[in-house]
């Protein structure tokens, strides 16, 4: 799906096809947030006014570019984990081993969106830095990145919860939910603080 045009991705997203879905859309939003971080970094790099941050900006650009690619890969991964889950649901309920196969598929299906949330936490850290070190001429884009990052994290969490809610191993499900809750809260707090900082600067 990395090579899809925006039009093709949106057409397939809006169709009755099960993939791409909310998970793929969340990964795309995360990749956009990372790309915006890279853009702000590139617009800041080499500027005398921000010379004290040059080393940090170069690191931010490198990390943002990496995260963009990794989040693009997660669009594909989210689609790939759907197939075994779909097949597991189609196994007759009285077939031996069905519960174990379904449980394993649910775990795999929850791992992909959780990985997205981990990536959004990395992106949030870049956003936090750029709200201070980024060029004021592109600071509104830091606010957009913060908004996209929050949406990506919260969106990915929905795909964790829909899978953990069906798990029979409630101890595992509760632990996954707890990790997800904390990660999303952390991302949201970091990005909301950065957003408010940007907004305050824009509306002086």
CORPEKA-V748522 format. One record per residue. N is the residue number from 0. RES is the residue in one small letter. PSI is psi as a letter, one per 20 degrees, with the letter a starting at -180 (999 if undefined). Layout:
n=N res=RES psi=PSI
n=N res=RES psi=PSI
This chain:
n=0 res=x psi=i
n=1 res=x psi=h
n=2 res=x psi=j
n=3 res=x psi=q
n=4 res=x psi=r
n=5 res=x psi=g
n=6 res=x psi=g
n=7 res=x psi=g
n=8 res=x psi=g
n=9 res=x psi=h
n=10 res=x psi=g
n=11 res=x psi=h
n=12 res=x psi=h
n=13 res=x psi=i
n=14 res=x psi=a
n=15 res=x psi=i
n=16 res=x psi=q
n=17 res=x psi=h
n=18 res=x psi=q
n=19 res=x psi=q
n=20 res=x psi=b
n=21 res=x psi=h
n=22 res=x psi=g
n=23 res=x psi=h
n=24 res=x psi=h
n=25 res=x psi=g
n=26 res=x psi=h
n=27 res=x psi=g
n=28 res=x psi=h
n=29 res=x psi=g
n=30 res=x psi=h
n=31 res=x psi=h
n=32 res=x psi=g
n=33 res=x psi=h
n=34 res=x psi=h
n=35 res=x psi=h
n=36 res=x psi=g
n=37 res=x psi=g
n=38 res=x psi=g
n=39 res=x psi=g
n=40 res=x psi=g
n=41 res=x psi=h
n=42 res=x psi=i
n=43 res=x psi=h
n=44 res=x psi=p
n=45 res=x psi=i
n=46 res=x psi=p
n=47 res=x psi=h
n=48 res=x psi=h
n=49 res=x psi=k
n=50 res=x psi=h
n=51 res=x psi=h
n=52 res=x psi=j
n=53 res=x psi=g
n=54 res=x psi=g
n=55 res=x psi=g
n=56 res=x psi=g
n=57 res=x psi=g
n=58 res=x psi=g
n=59 res=x psi=g
n=60 res=x psi=g
n=61 res=x psi=g
n=62 res=x psi=g
n=63 res=x psi=g
n=64 res=x psi=g
n=65 res=x psi=g
n=66 res=x psi=h
n=67 res=x psi=g
n=68 res=x psi=g
n=69 res=x psi=h
n=70 res=x psi=h
n=71 res=x psi=g
n=72 res=x psi=h
n=73 res=x psi=h
n=74 res=x psi=g
n=75 res=x psi=g
n=76 res=x psi=h
n=77 res=x psi=h
n=78 res=x psi=h
n=79 res=x psi=h
n=80 res=x psi=i
n=81 res=x psi=h
n=82 res=x psi=g
n=83 res=x psi=h
n=84 res=x psi=g
n=85 res=x psi=g
n=86 res=x psi=h
n=87 res=x psi=h
n=88 res=x psi=h
n=89 res=x psi=i
n=90 res=x psi=p
n=91 res=x psi=p
n=92 res=x psi=h
n=93 res=x psi=j
n=94 res=x psi=p
n=95 res=x psi=p
n=96 res=x psi=i
n=97 res=x psi=g
n=98 res=x psi=g
n=99 res=x psi=g
n=100 res=x psi=g
n=101 res=x psi=g
n=102 res=x psi=g
n=103 res=x psi=h
n=104 res=x psi=h
n=105 res=x psi=h
n=106 res=x psi=g
n=107 res=x psi=g
n=108 res=x psi=h
n=109 res=x psi=h
n=110 res=x psi=h
n=111 res=x psi=g
n=112 res=x psi=h
n=113 res=x psi=h
n=114 res=x psi=h
n=115 res=x psi=g
n=116 res=x psi=h
n=117 res=x psi=g
n=118 res=x psi=h
n=119 res=x psi=h
n=120 res=x psi=h
n=121 res=x psi=g
n=122 res=x psi=g
n=123 res=x psi=h
n=124 res=x psi=h
n=125 res=x psi=g
n=126 res=x psi=g
n=127 res=x psi=g
n=128 res=x psi=g
n=129 res=x psi=h
n=130 res=x psi=i
n=131 res=x psi=g
n=132 res=x psi=i
n=133 res=x psi=q
n=134 res=x psi=p
n=135 res=x psi=h
n=136 res=x psi=i
n=137 res=x psi=j
n=138 res=x psi=h
n=139 res=x psi=h
n=140 res=x psi=h
n=141 res=x psi=h
n=142 res=x psi=h
n=143 res=x psi=g
n=144 res=x psi=g
n=145 res=x psi=g
n=146 res=x psi=g
n=147 res=x psi=h
n=148 res=x psi=g
n=149 res=x psi=g
n=150 res=x psi=g
n=151 res=x psi=g
n=152 res=x psi=g
n=153 res=x psi=h
n=154 res=x psi=g
n=155 res=x psi=h
n=156 res=x psi=h
n=157 res=x psi=h
n=158 res=x psi=h
n=159 res=x psi=g
n=160 res=x psi=h
n=161 res=x psi=h
n=162 res=x psi=g
n=163 res=x psi=h
n=164 res=x psi=i
n=165 res=x psi=i
n=166 res=x psi=q
n=167 res=x psi=h
n=168 res=x psi=n
n=169 res=x psi=h
n=170 res=x psi=g
n=171 res=x psi=g
n=172 res=x psi=g
n=173 res=x psi=h
n=174 res=x psi=g
n=175 res=x psi=g
n=176 res=x psi=g
n=177 res=x psi=g
n=178 res=x psi=h
n=179 res=x psi=g
n=180 res=x psi=g
n=181 res=x psi=g
n=182 res=x psi=g
n=183 res=x psi=g
n=184 res=x psi=g
n=185 res=x psi=g
n=186 res=x psi=g
n=187 res=x psi=g
n=188 res=x psi=g
n=189 res=x psi=g
n=190 res=x psi=h
n=191 res=x psi=g
n=192 res=x psi=g
n=193 res=x psi=g
n=194 res=x psi=g
n=195 res=x psi=h
n=196 res=x psi=g
n=197 res=x psi=g
n=198 res=x psi=g
n=199 res=x psi=g
n=200 res=x psi=h
n=201 res=x psi=h
n=202 res=x psi=k
n=203 res=x psi=999
